């Protein structure tokens, strides 16, 4: 069994999609055969030229030996019958030797050879000339007469005249053998390469593809996640990364489903909560008629809190989704807004928590009042809950909201002396359902605060500047067009 076939059977792979006959395996087989045949052709071209050159050189060598032998005989000993027998054995029609500027006919057949149509100079033949000569013989060869010239005894030359038919027949036989050998080699190589590539590449790819197809049918089913094999190559790495990606997608899908369910629940709750808040608003309006100083002091704040709650409930119902409306920015007194947050949360009058607002009275911030109020409300409430959970009665419980302007940016800090944010919550601090810093929390408060701050073009971050948790908010002023500034000055 292949390494990549541990979880998927061969029948499933062969039938996946019904594309096996023309799949990657078949293409690899065809390409391998073609490439091997192409390599054989590249080898055949110089080899057939070398074969023709060797054949002609062999004939010249044999003719050289015959010429020496004929020269050694006494005059009159070379009979026409002896010459005919010798030339027939050498498959040539005539032999001549040129030495010292003189040409001597050594032997010639009874019948005069035909006119010479090709002249081959073995001394000056280059590889390209040899290749052209070889294919000229294969394509146009027949009964043409060839004259070949080679070296003889140093500076001499020997010439032979022979018919091209025998040479062409030998070259065709050689080409046929090369073709048969190429077919055998290419087929054998293709089968080996095919089996190797199928084992190493095709089947692992089919396994991954089939696993993806099964997972796509039900991405939320944990049993459909690909189980990585023990491969240590690129496919093993791809399987591990694919399994991690599938697990991550499943977590995202679970969160999306939870958000969808939560959105539906929030819409239902807001529908009923809006009616209850409207009734509470009617009752709070009657409180303004009571002449008690304490009631007169807290009634406007209670009415303001109810108004904000009703407005937010209506906005959620109107949009029908978790996306916040664009901020309606205006200049706000940050000190007054922070003091109001302290009153609403009850921290300003808490028995054990020391509350302080360290904001200059003239500091103004360009922001949406309701949205910035919600941001500070979430941070202050989280800090107050963290301080209340401290078991040590002697522990300092201090909560400070500070603010300053740095150029065109207003920097706000909410700092407490509580236990701080655990390390496990820092990584997903501003993500819904993942950034809760206390038991039982949903993690939505910080996520909402971060979204509202980003809508203002600002940033929110957890600093490591204090003994407890220190959140820093930066809100830049709105950019002003240069034309508007010049117009206002004019």
C-alpha positions in Angstrom: 0.0 0.0 0.0 1.3 3.5 -0.8 2.0 5.9 2.0 -0.8 8.2 0.8 -3.5 5.4 0.6 -4.0 4.8 4.3 -7.4 6.4 4.4 -8.8 6.0 0.9 -9.2 2.8 -1.0 -8.1 2.2 -4.6 -11.7 1.7 -5.8 -12.6 5.2 -4.5 -9.6 6.7 -6.2 -10.2 5.1 -9.6 -13.8 6.2 -9.6 -13.4 9.6 -8.2 -15.2 11.9 -10.7 -15.1 9.3 -13.4 -12.0 10.9 -14.9 -9.4 8.2 -14.4 -8.9 7.2 -18.1 -7.9 10.7 -19.1 -6.5 11.8 -15.7 -3.0 12.8 -14.7 -1.7 9.3 -14.8 -2.5 8.8 -18.4 -1.1 12.2 -19.4 2.2 11.3 -17.5 2.4 8.0 -19.4 1.9 9.7 -22.8 4.4 12.5 -22.0 7.0 10.0 -20.8 6.8 8.0 -24.0 7.0 11.2 -26.1 10.0 12.5 -24.2 11.9 9.2 -24.4 11.2 9.0 -28.1 12.4 12.6 -28.5 15.6 11.7 -26.7 16.1 8.7 -28.9 15.6 10.8 -32.0 18.3 13.2 -30.7 20.6 10.2 -30.3 19.7 8.7 -33.6 20.6 11.7 -35.7 24.4 11.7 -34.9 24.5 7.9 -34.6 23.2 7.3 -38.2 25.7 9.9 -39.5 28.5 8.1 -37.6 27.2 4.7 -39.0 27.5 5.9 -42.6 31.0 7.4 -41.9 32.1 4.1 -40.3 30.8 2.1 -43.3 32.7 4.3 -45.8 35.8 4.3 -43.7 35.7 0.5 -43.5 35.5 0.2 -47.2 38.4 2.7 -47.7 40.5 0.7 -45.2 39.7 -2.6 -47.0 40.5 -0.9 -50.3 43.8 0.3 -48.9 44.8 -3.2 -47.9 43.8 -4.5 -51.3 45.8 -1.8 -53.0 48.9 -2.7 -51.1 48.4 -6.4 -51.9 47.9 -5.7 -55.6 51.0 -3.5 -55.7 53.1 -6.4 -54.2 52.2 -8.8 -57.0 54.4 -9.2 -60.0 53.3 -7.4 -63.2 50.8 -9.6 -65.1 49.7 -11.5 -62.0 46.6 -9.3 -61.5 44.1 -11.0 -63.8 40.7 -9.5 -64.6 39.1 -12.4 -62.8 41.1 -11.6 -59.7 40.1 -7.9 -59.8 36.5 -8.7 -60.3 36.5 -11.1 -57.3 38.3 -8.6 -55.1 36.0 -5.7 -56.0 32.9 -7.9 -55.5 34.1 -8.8 -52.0 34.7 -5.1 -51.2 31.4 -4.0 -52.8 33.1 -1.4 -54.8 33.4 -0.8 -58.6 36.9 0.8 -58.8 40.0 1.5 -56.7 42.5 4.2 -57.5 45.6 5.6 -55.7 47.0 9.1 -56.0 50.6 9.5 -55.0 53.3 12.1 -55.8 50.9 13.9 -58.1 50.1 10.8 -60.1 46.9 8.8 -60.1 47.1 5.1 -60.6 44.1 2.7 -61.2 44.5 -0.3 -59.0 41.4 -2.3 -60.0 38.2 -1.8 -61.9 35.2 -4.0 -62.6 34.5 -5.5 -66.0 31.7 -3.1 -66.6 32.4 0.6 -66.5 30.8 2.2 -63.5 28.2 4.9 -64.1 28.8 8.6 -63.7 29.6 9.6 -60.1 26.8 11.6 -58.6 28.2 12.2 -55.1 31.7 12.9 -53.9 32.6 12.2 -50.2 35.8 13.7 -48.8 36.5 11.8 -45.5 39.5 14.0 -44.6 37.4 17.3 -44.6 34.1 15.9 -43.4 32.5 17.8 -40.5 29.7 16.5 -38.2 27.1 18.7 -39.9 28.3 17.5 -43.4 28.1 13.9 -42.1 24.5 14.4 -40.9 23.4 15.9 -44.2 25.1 13.2 -46.1 23.5 10.4 -44.1 20.0 11.8 -44.5 20.6 12.4 -48.2 21.4 8.7 -48.5 18.3 7.6 -46.5 15.9 9.9 -48.4 17.3 10.1 -51.9 19.6 7.1 -52.0 19.3 4.3 -54.6 21.5 3.3 -57.5 23.6 6.4 -57.4 27.4 6.1 -57.6 29.5 7.5 -54.8 33.2 8.4 -54.9 34.8 8.3 -51.5 38.3 9.7 -50.9 40.6 8.9 -47.9 44.2 9.0 -46.8 46.7 6.6 -48.2 50.2 6.2 -46.8 50.6 9.6 -45.3 50.2 12.2 -48.0 48.7 10.0 -50.6 44.9 9.5 -51.3 42.9 6.5 -52.1 39.6 6.7 -54.0 36.9 4.1 -54.3 33.7 4.2 -56.4 30.7 2.1 -55.2 27.0 2.0 -55.5 24.9 3.7 -52.9 22.3 0.8 -52.8 24.3 -1.4 -50.4 25.2 1.5 -48.1 21.5 2.6 -47.9 20.3 -0.9 -47.2 22.7 -1.2 -44.3 21.6 2.2 -42.9 17.9 1.2 -43.2 18.6 -2.0 -41.3 20.5 0.0 -38.6 17.6 2.5 -38.4 15.1 -0.3 -38.0 17.1 -1.8 -35.1 17.4 1.6 -33.5 13.6 2.1 -33.8 12.8 -1.2 -32.2 15.3 -0.6 -29.4 13.8 2.9 -28.8 10.3 1.5 -28.6 11.4 -1.1 -26.1 13.4 1.4 -24.0 10.7 4.1 -24.1 7.9 1.6 -23.1 9.9 0.2 -20.3 11.0 3.6 -19.1 7.4 5.0 -19.4 6.0 2.1 -17.3 8.6 2.6 -14.6 8.1 6.4 -14.5 4.4 6.0 -14.7 4.3 3.7 -11.7 6.7 5.8 -9.7 4.9 9.1 -10.4 1.5 7.5 -9.6 2.8 6.2 -6.3 4.6 9.4 -5.3 2.4 12.1 -6.7 -0.9 11.0 -8.3 -2.4 8.9 -5.6 -1.6 11.4 -2.8 -3.1 14.2 -4.9 -6.2 12.1 -5.5 -6.5 11.3 -1.8 -6.3 15.0 -0.9 -8.8 15.9 -3.7 -11.2 13.2 -2.5 -10.9 14.4 1.1 -11.6 18.0 0.1 -14.7 16.9 -1.9 -16.0 14.9 1.1 -15.3 17.8 3.5 -17.0 20.3 1.2 -20.2 18.3 1.5 -20.4 19.0 5.2 -17.6 21.3 6.4 -18.9 21.3 10.0 -18.5 17.5 10.4 -15.2 16.9 12.4 -15.0 13.4 11.0 -14.5 14.7 7.5 -11.2 16.5 8.4 -8.2 15.0 6.5 -6.1 12.8 8.7 -2.4 13.5 7.8 -0.2 10.5 7.0 3.4 10.0 8.1 4.9 11.4 4.9 7.9 13.8 5.4 7.8 15.4 2.0 5.8 18.3 0.5 2.6 16.2 0.4 2.9 15.4 4.1 3.3 19.2 4.8 0.3 19.9 2.5 -1.8 17.4 4.3 -0.9 18.9 7.7 -1.7 22.4 6.5 -4.9 21.3 4.9 -6.0 19.6 8.1 -5.2 22.8 10.1 -7.1 24.9 7.6 -10.1 22.7 7.8 -10.1 22.8 11.6 -9.8 26.6 11.5 -12.7 26.9 9.0 -14.8 24.7 11.3 -14.1 27.0 14.2 -15.0 30.0 12.1 -18.2 28.4 11.0 -19.1 27.6 14.6 -18.5 31.2 15.5 -20.6 32.5 12.5 -23.4 30.1 13.5 -23.2 31.3 17.1 -23.2 35.0 15.9 -26.2 34.3 13.7 -28.1 32.7 16.6 -27.0 35.5 18.9 -28.2 38.1 16.3 -31.6 36.5 16.2 -31.8 36.3 19.9 -30.7 39.9 20.3 -33.3 41.1 17.8 -36.0 39.3 19.8 -34.7 40.7 23.1 -34.4 44.2 21.7 -37.9 44.1 20.5 -39.3 43.4 23.9 -36.6 45.5 25.7 -37.5 48.6 23.7 -41.1 48.4 25.0 -39.9 47.9 28.6 -37.5 50.8 28.3 -40.3 53.0 26.8 -42.4 52.2 29.9 -39.5 53.0 32.2 -39.0 56.3 30.4 -42.6 57.3 31.1 -42.1 56.5 34.8 -38.8 58.4 34.9 -40.5 61.5 33.4 -42.8 61.6 36.4 -39.8 61.6 38.7 -38.9 65.1 37.5 -42.1 66.4 39.2 -40.9 65.3 42.6 -39.3 68.2 44.5 -36.8 66.1 46.3 -33.2 67.4 45.7 -31.7 63.9 45.4 -34.4 62.9 42.8 -33.8 66.1 40.9 -30.1 65.3 40.8 -30.3 61.8 39.5 -33.5 61.9 37.4 -31.8 63.6 34.4 -29.0 61.1 34.4 -31.6 58.2 34.6 -33.5 59.7 31.7 -30.4 60.2 29.6 -29.4 56.5 30.2 -32.9 55.3 29.2 -32.7 57.5 26.1 -29.4 55.9 25.1 -30.7 52.4 25.7 -33.9 53.1 23.6 -31.9 54.6 20.8 -29.5 51.7 20.7 -32.3 49.1 20.8 -34.0 50.9 17.9 -30.7 51.0 15.9 -30.2 47.3 16.4 -33.7 46.5 15.2 -33.4 48.9 12.2 -30.1 47.5 10.9 -30.9 43.9 11.8 -27.2 43.1 12.1 -24.1 43.6 14.3 -22.6 46.4 12.2 -22.5 49.7 13.9 -23.8 52.9 12.4 -21.2 55.5 11.2 -20.3 57.8 14.1 -22.0 61.2 14.2 -19.0 63.2 15.4 -19.0 66.5 17.3 -16.9 68.2 19.9 -17.4 66.8 23.4 -16.2 67.6 26.9 -14.2 64.5 27.8 -14.2 65.2 31.5 -18.0 65.5 31.7 -18.5 62.4 29.6 -16.1 60.4 31.9 -17.9 61.7 35.0 -21.2 60.6 33.6 -19.8 57.1 33.0 -18.7 57.0 36.6 -22.2 57.9 37.8 -24.0 55.5 35.5 -21.8 52.5 36.5 -21.9 53.5 40.2 -18.1 53.6 40.4 -18.1 57.2 41.4 -20.0 56.4 44.6 -18.6 52.9 45.2 -17.8 52.1 48.8 -14.4 50.3 48.1 -13.2 51.6 44.7 -11.4 54.9 44.5 -12.6 56.7 41.4 -10.7 59.5 39.7 -11.1 61.5 36.4 -7.7 63.0 35.4 -8.9 64.9 32.4 -8.4 68.7 31.8 -11.6 70.6 32.0 -11.1 72.2 28.6 -10.1 69.0 26.8 -12.4 68.4 23.8 -12.6 65.2 21.8 -14.1 65.0 18.2 -16.3 61.9 18.5 -19.7 60.4 18.6 -21.0 61.0 22.1 -23.1 57.8 22.4 -20.4 55.6 20.9 -17.6 57.0 23.0 -19.8 56.7 26.0 -20.3 53.0 25.2 -16.6 52.5 24.8 -15.8 54.0 28.2 -18.8 52.3 29.8 -17.4 48.8 28.7 -13.9 49.5 29.9 -15.0 51.1 33.2 -17.4 48.3 34.0 -14.8 45.6 33.2 -12.3 47.4 35.4 -14.8 47.7 38.3 -15.8 44.0 38.1 -12.1 43.1 38.2 -11.5 45.2 41.3 -14.6 43.9 43.0 -13.3 40.3 42.6 -10.1 41.0 44.6 -10.3 38.9 47.8 -7.7 40.8 49.7 -9.4 43.6 51.7 -6.1 45.5 52.0 -5.6 45.7 48.2 -5.7 49.1 46.6 -8.8 49.4 44.4 -8.3 52.5 42.2 -9.8 53.2 38.8 -8.7 56.3 36.8 -9.8 57.7 33.5 -7.1 60.1 32.1 -7.0 62.1 29.0 -4.6 64.4 27.1 -4.3 65.9 23.6 -1.2 65.2 21.5 -1.4 67.3 18.4 -4.6 66.3 16.5 -5.0 63.1 18.6 -6.8 62.7 21.9 -5.3 60.0 24.1 -7.6 58.4 26.7 -6.4 55.9 29.3 -8.5 53.7 31.6 -6.3 52.2 34.3 -7.0 50.1 37.3 -5.0 48.4 40.1 -6.7 45.0 39.6 -5.1 41.6 38.7 -4.6 42.6 35.1 -5.4 40.6 31.9 -4.4 36.9 31.9 -1.9 35.9 29.2 -4.4 33.4 27.7 -6.9 36.3 27.0 -4.3 38.7 25.4 -4.0 36.9 22.1 -7.8 37.3 21.2 -8.5 40.2 23.5 -10.7 42.2 21.0 -12.4 39.2 19.3 -16.0 38.3 20.0 -16.4 35.3 22.4 -12.7 34.9 22.7 -11.4 37.9 24.6 -13.2 37.6 27.9 -11.0 38.4 30.9 -13.3 37.1 33.6 -15.3 33.9 34.2 -18.7 34.0 32.7 -18.0 36.9 30.3 -18.8 36.7 26.6 -15.9 38.8 25.4 -18.3 41.1 23.5 -17.6 44.3 25.5 -14.0 44.7 24.3 -14.9 43.6 20.8 -17.6 46.3 20.6 -15.3 48.9 22.1 -12.6 48.1 19.5 -15.1 48.3 16.6 -16.4 51.7 17.7 -12.9 53.1 18.1 -11.9 51.9 14.7 -15.0 53.5 13.2 -13.5 56.8 14.4 -10.2 56.1 12.7 -8.5 55.5 16.0 -7.0 52.6 17.9 -7.3 50.8 21.2 -4.6 48.7 22.9 -3.7 47.1 26.2 -0.5 48.5 27.7 1.9 47.0 30.2 2.4 50.3 32.1 0.6 49.6 35.3 0.1 47.1 38.1 -3.3 46.3 36.7 -4.9 46.7 33.3 -4.3 49.9 31.3 -6.2 50.4 28.1 -5.2 53.3 25.8 -7.6 54.8 23.3 -6.4 57.2 20.6 -9.0 59.2 18.6 -7.8 61.5 15.9 -9.6 64.7 14.9 -11.5 64.7 11.6 -9.4 65.8 8.7 -10.3 69.3 7.5 -10.2 70.3 3.8 -7.7 73.1 3.1 -10.3 75.0 1.0 -12.7 75.0 4.0 -10.0 76.5 6.3 -9.1 79.2 3.8 -12.8 80.0 3.3 -13.4 80.3 7.1 -10.4 82.6 7.5 -11.6 84.8 4.6 
